[in-house]
Amino acid sequence: MKKIEAIIRVSKFQEVKDALHAIDIDFFSYYDTVGVGNEKKRKGSYRGTSGDTEFISRRTLTIVVRDINLKKTVDCLLKSAYTGEIGDGKIFVSPIEESYRIRTKESGDDSMYNKE
């Protein structure tokens, strides 16, 4: 199993979510996150309000998949989160040693998806 952490633009979240559902990746966690990127600090203006663009709002998705689903999930993220502009995000992949379903005590791949 692999854990995928994808940091994406908030504006791309719905498109990414729909694309993941289309390839049968139906469960993931997400949270809003703020970070700094490679861009230099600059002043920005939106609807007449000025502010720093030093901190970038993003959304982080955490997805655990079976090894056989890794490539299609990463490819899906690369395609659906893409704008071609600086700041599209990052994808990190880590190994997962084990997983457990608390309710049934199942482990490994059996704990990943409902059979009901």
N, C-alpha and C positions, 0 to 999 in steps of 0.2 A: 504494500500500500504506500501511497505517496500523499503528502500534504502540500497543497498548492496555496500560496499566499499571493494574491494579486492586488496591487495598489493601482486603482484606476481613477479617472476623472468622474466626479459625481454625475456630470451630465451624460455619461455613457452607461450609467448603472442599469437603467431599464433595458437598453439594447443588449447588454451583456447578460442580464438575467434571462431575457427571452431566448437568447442564443443558447445558453446553458440548458434551459428546459427543453429546447428543440433537440438536443443530443442526449436527453434523458439524464442529465445531471440535475436532480430535483432538490437536493439538500445541500445547503451551504450556509455559513454564518457570514455576517458582514457588520461592519461598524464604520462610523465616520472617523476620519483621522486627519491630522494636520501635520505637515512636515515642511522641510526646506529642501529645495532642489539645487541643481547646478546653476540656475539662473542667478544673475546678480540682483541685489535689492534695487527695486525701482518704485517710483510712485505711479499709481494708477488712478483712473477716474471712472466711476460708473454712475450714470444718471446724476451728474453734478456733484457727487461726493468723492473726495480724494482719500486715498489711503495707501498704505504700504502693500506691496505684493510679495513681501518677504516670506510670508507663511502661505502655504498652498493647501486648500481643502481638497481632500481626496476621500475615497471610500476603499476600505480594505476588505477583500473577500477571502475567506478561509474555506477551502474545499478539500476533503479527503476522498481519494478515489482509489480504486483497484489499479494495479500496475497496468492492466490492459486498457484502461481508460485514460491514462496519463496523456498520451500524445493528442488524442482528439480533444481533450479538455484544454490543453495548452494552446492548440491550434485555434480553437473556438475563442479563447480569450484574446489571442493575438489579433484575430480578425475583427471581433466585435468591439474591442476597446480602442481600436486604432483610429486616430485622426490625422496622423502624419505631422503633427506639430510637437514642439518640445513640450514635455510634461505629460505624455500619454500614459506613463506609469512603468511599473516593474512587475515581474513575475518571479517568484522564488519557489523552488521545489525541494522538499526535504523528505527523507524516509520516515515512515511510521513503523515502529517495531511491532505494535500490537494494538488492537481495539477490542472493546467489550461493549455489549448491549446490556445495560443494567437490568432491565426487566426480565430478560430470558437467560441471562448469563452466557449467551453465545459469544464467541470470540472470532477474531480473524475476519476473513471475507464474509462469513455467515452473519457477522454483526453489522455489516454495512447496509444492507437493504432489507426491507420488509418482504417476507414471503407470503404474507396474508393477502 
